[in-house]
Amino acid sequence: MKIKTKDISYEKFLSLPFEKREKPLKPSIIFRTLLKIVSGGELKAVHFKCNKIGMEKLGDKEPALFLMNHSAFIDLKIASTILYPRPFNIVCTEDGFIGKKWLMRHLGCIPTKKFVTDFHLFNDMKYAINKGSSILLYPEASYSFDGTATDIPNSLGKLLKLLDVPVVMIKTFGAFQRDPLYNNLQLRDVDVSCEMKYLLSRDDIIQMEIDELNNILKKEFTFDNFKWQIENNIIVDEHFRADYLNRVLYKCPICKKEGFLRGKGIYLECQSCSTKWELKENGELHCLNHEETFTHIPTWYKWERDCVKEEIISDKYLLDIPVIIRAFKDSKCLYNIGEGRLVHNKNGFHLTGANGKLDVNVSSRAQYSLYSDYYWYELGDMIAVSDPKITYYCFPKEEVDVAAKTRLAVEEISKLLKN
């Protein structure tokens, strides 16, 4: 899916007015039906099935908070099908409105910034609930990079208390295998299913402490898609299954160098030490020319996380790259505002550009994770830096795999600051 862009000077960009925030619309049965029909083709192709657990406890017209793990774009198609004809509003990132605000609003979408405190979001969700609509929320906020759960915020338990509605968990199986984020939107022939489980009643939420609620939610958001694939012998035999896997596995465990791994076809190879892996049809890695190495992608990714943490503790971690900068201010288009430099260290982000006129600092204490993405709207790999009003989307000028490492760094810095 592409996005509308426009070249503009930074001065002209700053002079543009901000869009007025509008109350969310309750989606009509016409738009709910349209979304379900549009979703039907792909769901039929993946032989989609839904296993419902305890859903008889939820009234047909009773608003609820639906929490869903986030693996791929098919997630929305799944939700629009299994929740039909129930009206629901969808919390989504603000850039999803670019070029299609009218449609997104009528589909019930509520815009927000990722991993940045949005004081209006709760009011919008509560407003929708009071209008008789449910809420669909992806607490992870971003697609999984390695097929495991992304950390969810501790504020989620408090949100449950404030919304005062039942909570339902939706967990998908096969969605990640069909369309992993690293693979450049190349779909695989994999069946997809989900489990929809009534998780918490209003009475449960009232009686439990916030910490108890958070523990339940974190347990639900604990999964490993590659482990599931192996245990269930799910076969992915496409010839492109390892394309761009280096976006996730960017550091070689043999020579310890970063930026030399290349994923192509069914192989991942280090161009520094020539170590080569095959991504097997069941999701396991098999090293072809070295004895001791990782066989499980999430284990490799966790090792990279540990390496980043060591860099931070030893004060060696630093990101400093030239970037192309695009920015969001309204839903008309994404504005290309020139080139700049993005620096990240344990203190936070520093983005400069526009011949010194753009100078943005974001403290590490302001975010627990990072909005970074691969092949974002088909423009390229991206790291987002947000101040309270404007989101700047930074695209590395050179072909470097920094989206995953920078997200890991933000998460580990946040954890260290809390200890």
Buried (B, 14 or more C-beta within 10 A) or exposed (E): EEBEBEEBEBEEBBEEEEBEEEEBBBBEEEBBBBBBEEBBEBBEEBEBEBEBEEEEEBEEEEBBBBBBBBBBBBBBBBBBBBBBEBBBBBBBBBBBBBBBBEEBBBBBBBBBBBBBEBEEBBEBBBBBBEBEBBBBBBBBBBBBBBBBBBBBBBBBBBBBEEBEBBBBBBBBBBBBBBBBBBBEEBBBEBBBBBBBBBBBBBEBBEEBEBEEBBEBBBEBBEBBBBBBBBEEEBBBEBEBBBBBBBBBBBBBBBEEBBBBBBBEEBBBBBEBBEBBBBBBBBBBBEBEEBEEBBBBBBBBBBBBBEBBBEBBEEEEBEBEBEBBBBBBBBBBBBBBBBBBBBBBBBEBBBBBBBEEBBEBBBEBEBBBBBBBBBBBBEBBBBBBBBBEEBBBBBBBBEEBBBBBBBBBBBBBBBEEEEE
